[in-house]
Amino acid sequence: MTDVENENLDQSPSRPVFLSIGPDLWQTPRLTLRPPQISDLPFLSDMFARPELTRHRPDPTPDDAAASAARLDRDMAHWAEHGFGRWAVLDGEKIVGFGGVAHSLHYDALNLSYHVHPDCWGRGFASEIARAAVFYARHNLRAPLIIGLARAVNPASQRVLIRAGLVYQRDVLLYGEMTGLFELR
């Protein structure tokens, strides 16, 4: 473990304590973060099949089983290639979402993303995931640019990005829809 991984950040709600607790295993005050595993597929499939989760995407159609399997394959392949990526996020022993940073398909940056199962909304998990991911990207990966993308019809997601330290830059056309581009340099 490096000193940065064990750095005890101030305990205010705006900054989580982020600790490495093992190889590819991290902890915030409430959540455990680990690389995705094939055993996560049933959870991921259920989460992305929920219309309330997908309604703010340019194509709001919930994912079918094949799309969820492809998503998990991409997440695991990113970890295999780069040694980091989106985490599976657990509250105790229960998986509650996925999130982290991964190389952006559209920008020369790391893309911050977070998805929390609708049954777990309202507990601040998205903000905790986002802050941990930003800390990890800045301190462990030394990322010069972190981006987040959120449409105006999803103000809750935009608030999560802002709380994580990203700043709105402009709207960009992404998959046929105007989408807010947020950055942290």
N, C-alpha and C positions, 0 to 999 in steps of 0.2 A: 504494500500500500504506500502511496506517495503522501507527502505532507498535504498536498492540495486535496486529495481525496478525503483526508481526515480532518481538514480544516473545519473548525467549529465556527460556523457563521453566526451572526447575531440571531437571537431567538425570536425576532419579530415575525408576525404572520407573513410579511412580504418576502422573507428569505428562509428557505428550509435548511435544516442541517442535512447535508448530503454526505453519506459515508459509503466507502467501499467495504463490504462485509465479506467478500470472497471473490474468487475469480469470476468475472462477469456477473457480479451480484452487488446491488447497491440498495441503500435504504434512505428514505426520508423519514420525518417524524412518524408518519402513519403508513407509508407504503413501501413495499419491496419491489424492486425493478430488476428484471432478468431478461436475457434474450428469449425470443419466442421459440416454442417447441411445437412439434407436430400435434402433441396432445392438446394444444390450445385451439385447434380447429373447431370443435363444437361450440366453444364460447364465441370465437370470432364470427362464425357463421350466424349464430343467433343475434349477436350485436349488430352486424351489418345487414341483417334481414329486417331490422326494425325501421319502419317508415319515419318515425320521429328522429332517428339518427341521421338518415340519409336525405331528409327533406331540403337541406340547404345546399346540396351539391348541384352543380349545373344540370346533371341528369339525376333527379331524385329517386330513380328506381332502386329499390332495395337490392342488395346483392343476392344472387343465388349461390348454391353450394360451390359451384365451380369458380365463381368470381372470388369468393372468400378463400378458397384453397389457393388460388393464384396470388392473392394478396399475402397470405402467409408464406408462400414460397418466395415471393419477392423480399419480404422482411428477413427471412432466414438466409437467403442468398446475400443480402446486403451485409449481414453480420459475418458470413463466411468470407466475403471478399474484403471488407473494410475493418472488421474487428469492433464495430459498433453499429447501432441502428435503433430502430423502434423497439422499446421494451414491452414485454408483457408486464402488466402492473397488477400487483396483488395487495389486497387489504387483509392482513392475516394470511390465511390459506386460500382465500377466495379471490379469483381473478376479477378485476373490475374494469379493465380497459387496456388500451395499447397507446403508447406515445413515446416520443423521443425526437432525435434528429437523424436525418438521413440525407445523402446527397440529393439535391434537387434535380429534377428532370428538366427544368426550364431556366434555371439560374445557376451561376457559378457561386453557390452558397450551400449551406446546410439548411434544410427545410425542417422547421419545427412543426410537429403534428401531435395531436392528442385526440383520442376517442374514448369516451367513458360510456359504459353500458347505461342505457336510460334508467334502469332500475337503481342506478347508483348516482344519478344526477342530484345536484343540490348539496353536495357534501364538500365541495372545494377540491375534488380530486384533479380536475383538469388543470387548475391553477398550480397545484402542487407538482404535477407531472411536468408542466411547462417550465416552471422555475428550476426544477432539478435538471431538465434537459438543457436549459440555457447555461446553468452552472457547469455541467459536464462539457458542453461544447466549448465554452470559453476557457475553462481551466485545464481540462484533460486533453481536448483536441486542439486547443489554441485556434479555434475557428475565427477567421477575420470577418465573416459575414454570416449572420443567421437570419433567415427569412421566415415569415409566416403568411399564410394566405387565408383570408376570411371574407366572405361576401357580406354586403351591407345588411342583407336579410337575416344575418346571424350575429346580432350584436353581442350575444353572450360569448361567442368565440373571439370576437374582436377585443372584448374586455380581458379575456384570458391572455391574449398576446400582449396587450398593453401592460398588464400586471407583471408579466414576465420580463418587461423591459424593452420590448420592441416598440417602434414608432411608426405610425402610419406614414407612408411615402406618397402613394398615388393608387388610383385604380388601374388595373391591367386587364386585358382580355385573356381569359383562360377558359379553354373548352367552351367557347362561345358565350361566355357570361362575364360581365364586369366583376372583378374580384379585388378586394383591398390587398395591397402589398404592404407588409410591415417589415421593418428591418431593425437589426441591432448590429452595429459595427464596433 
